[in-house]
């Protein structure tokens, strides 16, 4: 079955760190760019970060640049998001999403159900 | 650029509804527009990609279009069913490697 399964969410204090993961199955993981998208409580979807199939290229939203790091382990079909210097406004459900279409034409064609990250003291 | 959607729309079962997505800053035709359906608690899913293409498994009741004169994209759902009740997001890709979402539209089928 083609699916993405996020894990690693939880409660963390402001200024703290957390790493969330996304296990992919049912497709050739290394062939696809991957991304993280988040949804704060009561808010809409917000793109966070993306990486190429090899992991050699990475992209970040201005809101997380310098604090979050996206990476992947293609041998384990897993995507990661390392989140440092967390703020209350980073509280959200974090979705993993598979990208399709190639440079300049990418769109999200498969999503996970998300993992909740809560930043609070 | 910014994509602006109505906060909510509602319509009766069997009817047709159209959700708009207006681009501010640049032409709507500059980059493809996608539409995603999201039921709270579930994984989002793609209902339209590349302005008007339907992924396999999405019924032809869903259609997408763009209108350069109004600089907007539209998602039209015909023959509404109660299962179509969800949040819908438009999305486009900026050539500076940024993915932009609209604010989302809550569709109520009543």
Boltz contact constraints between the chains, C-beta under 6 A:
constraints:
  - contact:
      token1: [A, 44]
      token2: [B, 103]
      max_distance: 6.0
  - contact:
      token1: [A, 44]
      token2: [B, 104]
      max_distance: 6.0
  - contact:
      token1: [A, 45]
      token2: [B, 89]
      max_distance: 6.0
  - contact:
      token1: [A, 45]
      token2: [B, 101]
      max_distance: 6.0
  - contact:
      token1: [A, 47]
      token2: [B, 99]
      max_distance: 6.0
  - contact:
      token1: [A, 59]
      token2: [B, 97]
      max_distance: 6.0
  - contact:
      token1: [A, 106]
      token2: [B, 93]
      max_distance: 6.0
  - contact:
      token1: [A, 107]
      token2: [B, 34]
      max_distance: 6.0
  - contact:
      token1: [A, 107]
      token2: [B, 49]
      max_distance: 6.0
  - contact:
      token1: [A, 109]
      token2: [B, 46]
      max_distance: 6.0
  - contact:
      token1: [A, 111]
      token2: [B, 43]
      max_distance: 6.0
  - contact:
      token1: [A, 111]
      token2: [B, 44]
      max_distance: 6.0
  - contact:
      token1: [A, 112]
      token2: [B, 43]
      max_distance: 6.0
  - contact:
      token1: [A, 113]
      token2: [B, 43]
      max_distance: 6.0
